[in-house]
Amino acid sequence: MQNGRPVGGFVIKVEDKHGQLELLFVSPRMHIKGVGFAAWCAVESMQPEVTLWETVTPYFERRNLHFYVNREAFTS
């Protein structure tokens, strides 16, 4: 939220120590402002018991791949 307006969000599924990131979205006007990183930090702090997170993103979505692999240390 920024100034009372939503700027992004996420959908997750958690079973024991396994988490699935179903969706992480950020308003295009908020790209490159740390909103995605802040959202992911919120997910991790809300689910500290999860030791393995998985997600799927198309190989041609380079921004997504950069975010998940380089910024958040997901592996392929």
N, C-alpha and C positions, 0 to 999 in steps of 0.2 A: 504494500500500500504506500502511496505517496500523496500527501495532501488529501487523504480520505478517498483516494481513487485507486482501484486495483491496477497494478502494472505487471503482474505475472502470477504464476502459480505452479502447482505440481500435483500429480496424482501418483501415489505410491501404493504398493502392495507388500505387506510384510508377513512372513511366516517364520517364526522362531528367529534364527540368526541370518536369514536370507531375505534380502529386499529386492524388489523389482521397481525400478523407476519407469512407470508407464508413460508419463508425460511431464515435461518441464517446458513452460512457455513464458516468454517475456515480450511485452509490448515492443514493437519495432522502434518506437520513439525512445525506448529506454535501453536499447542495445549499447554495449560498451560502457555501461555505467555501473557495473558490479551487481546488478539485480539478480542475474542468474547465479552468481557466486553466493550471494547472500541467501538466496532461496535454497541452494544446496547445503549451505552451512546450517540452515534451519532444519532441513530434513535430517541431517546427521545428528544434530543435537536432540531432536525429538525421538530418534530411534537409536540410542547408543548401543543397544544389544546386537544390532545388525553388524555382522562381520564381513558379509559379502553382498555387494550391490551389483545388479545387472541392469542393463538397458540395451535397447536396439535403436540404431539410427541408420538411415541409408548411407551407403558409402560415398554418394555424391554430395552429401550435405557437409561441405568442408568446415563451415563455422561450427556445426554441431560436433564434428570429430575433433576439431581443435579444442573446444570447450571441455569435452569429456576426457580426452586423452591427455592433452597438454596441461590443462588448467586443473582438472579434478583427478587426474592419475588413474582413470579407468584404463584397462588394457583390452586389447582386441584378441 
